[in-house]
Amino acid sequence: MSSDKSKKRQRTSRPIGLDGCGTPELVLKAEIVRRFTRIDGVFGTEVKPDRIILRIRDEKVIDEIKKVAPNMTYMNRQIETVVTGVIKKRKAQS
């Protein structure tokens, strides 16, 4: 006879999501956002199928990005930068 415990399915790792719903791509995007938004001066990330676009404060931030991605590529995607300058909160116009 088998016990109730043997009938239960045991998981060895935490489930990430449903199969077939784009989960690997979502995990990849989350990893890219987490890695690059930690860099001081990176204001935004956009992940495309063939490239990563980073919105940065100035050209000096590129040196910090190269510490994470020396060839300006990360996970087989080319990194592009767009210099936006300092982003400031503005008062709403009426």
ChimeraX attribute file (.defattr): number of C-alpha atoms within 10 A of each C-alpha:
attribute: neighborCount
match mode: 1-to-1
recipient: residues
	/A:1	3
	/A:2	6
	/A:3	7
	/A:4	7
	/A:5	8
	/A:6	8
	/A:7	8
	/A:8	8
	/A:9	7
	/A:10	8
	/A:11	7
	/A:12	6
	/A:13	6
	/A:14	6
	/A:15	7
	/A:16	10
	/A:17	12
	/A:18	8
	/A:19	8
	/A:20	7
	/A:21	9
	/A:22	10
	/A:23	13
	/A:24	13
	/A:25	12
	/A:26	13
	/A:27	13
	/A:28	13
	/A:29	17
	/A:30	12
	/A:31	11
	/A:32	17
	/A:33	17
	/A:34	12
	/A:35	12
	/A:36	19
	/A:37	16
	/A:38	10
	/A:39	15
	/A:40	12
	/A:41	23
	/A:42	22
	/A:43	18
	/A:44	15
	/A:45	18
	/A:46	13
	/A:47	17
	/A:48	11
	/A:49	9
	/A:50	9
	/A:51	16
	/A:52	23
	/A:53	16
	/A:54	24
	/A:55	19
	/A:56	25
	/A:57	20
	/A:58	15
	/A:59	14
	/A:60	10
	/A:61	16
	/A:62	20
	/A:63	11
	/A:64	16
	/A:65	23
	/A:66	13
	/A:67	10
	/A:68	14
	/A:69	16
	/A:70	11
	/A:71	11
	/A:72	17
	/A:73	16
	/A:74	14
	/A:75	11
	/A:76	11
	/A:77	15
	/A:78	16
	/A:79	19
	/A:80	14
	/A:81	19
	/A:82	14
	/A:83	16
	/A:84	15
	/A:85	13
	/A:86	11
	/A:87	10
	/A:88	6
	/A:89	6
	/A:90	6
	/A:91	6
	/A:92	5
	/A:93	4
	/A:94	3
